[in-house]
Amino acid sequence: MSTREEGRTASLTTRISRWVLPAGVDSAARLLLVSRGLRGFCDGFIAVLLPAYLLALGFGQIDVGLISTTTLVGSAVATIAVGTLANRFAARRMFVFAAALMIATGLGFCGLSSLLPILVVAFVGTLNPSSGDVSLFLPLEQSRLAEMAAGDARTALFARYSLIGAVSAALGSLAAGLPAWLVAHTGMAEL
């Protein structure tokens, strides 16, 4: 690669980096933006597939609605609790707790097939039945983002955070068609 091409590549990389992280923002914010994107993708994916999965397990429409409602109520309670109590704990510890709870929630939904245990997991866990972020990650990330930038850079950072979340959730919803495609083309069982 010539010096001129290297300069163009470096210039493009710098422009992308500035778009992702505006001037005046701590570089650690990049990790929060990436995690928001990954979680948004999964939220969009799950928002479409969760009802289909529950119906395939044999739950009725009322049961599916009850599970989704319980998940939303549990997420709201967890978000409020984290918003009021998180400042008593180290941020890293809270993020690890939230991630572990998300893993446990996924395993619970994967391994259970009775209504009452699934309702308990839905309330206590962090599964998001909508593509919007309604989990305990929200207050944790937003408080950290507020600390990572000042003034106009803070506004720009929150705009990017919201945009990344919305676009990744839309892409996750779009990708929810992949399991049906795999079933049709590989002969895998639907569940």
Residue pairs with C-beta under 8 A, 6 or more apart in sequence:
1 9
19 160
20 30
20 33
20 160
21 27
21 29
21 30
21 33
21 157
21 160
22 149
22 152
22 153
22 156
22 157
22 160
23 153
24 149
24 150
24 151
24 152
24 153
25 148
25 149
25 153
25 156
25 157
26 147
26 148
26 149
28 148
29 144
29 145
29 148
29 149
29 157
32 141
32 144
32 145
32 148
32 161
33 160
33 161
33 164
35 137
35 141
36 133
36 141
36 161
36 164
36 165
36 168
37 164
37 165
37 167
37 168
38 168
39 133
39 135
39 137
39 165
39 168
40 131
40 133
40 164
40 165
40 166
40 167
40 168
40 169
40 172
41 168
41 169
41 171
41 172
41 175
42 172
43 128
43 130
43 131
43 132
43 133
43 169
43 172
44 131
44 168
44 169
44 170
44 171
44 172
44 173
44 174
44 175
44 176
45 172
45 173
45 175
45 176
46 127
46 128
46 129
46 172
47 128
47 129
47 130
47 131
47 169
47 172
47 173
47 176
48 173
48 176
49 176
49 179
50 68
50 109
50 127
50 129
51 64
51 68
51 129
53 109
53 191
54 63
54 64
54 67
55 61
55 64
56 190
56 191
57 113
57 191
58 113
59 67
59 115
63 115
66 115
66 119
67 115
67 118
67 119
67 122
67 129
68 122
68 129
70 119
70 122
70 123
71 122
71 123
71 125
71 127
71 128
71 129
72 129
72 130
72 134
73 123
74 122
74 123
74 124
74 125
75 126
75 127
75 128
75 134
75 135
75 136
76 134
77 123
78 126
78 135
78 136
79 134
79 135
79 136
79 138
79 139
81 136
82 94
82 98
82 136
82 139
82 140
83 139
86 94
86 139
86 140
86 143
87 143
91 140
91 143
91 144
94 140
95 137
95 140
98 126
98 135
98 136
98 137
98 140
101 124
101 125
101 126
101 136
102 125
102 126
102 127
102 135
104 125
105 121
105 124
105 125
105 126
105 127
106 127
108 117
108 118
108 121
108 125
109 118
109 121
109 122
109 125
109 127
112 118
112 121
121 127
126 135
126 136
126 137
128 134
128 135
131 169
131 170
131 172
131 173
132 169
133 165
141 161
142 158
142 161
145 154
145 157
145 158
145 161
146 154
148 157
149 156
149 157
179 190
182 188
183 189
183 190
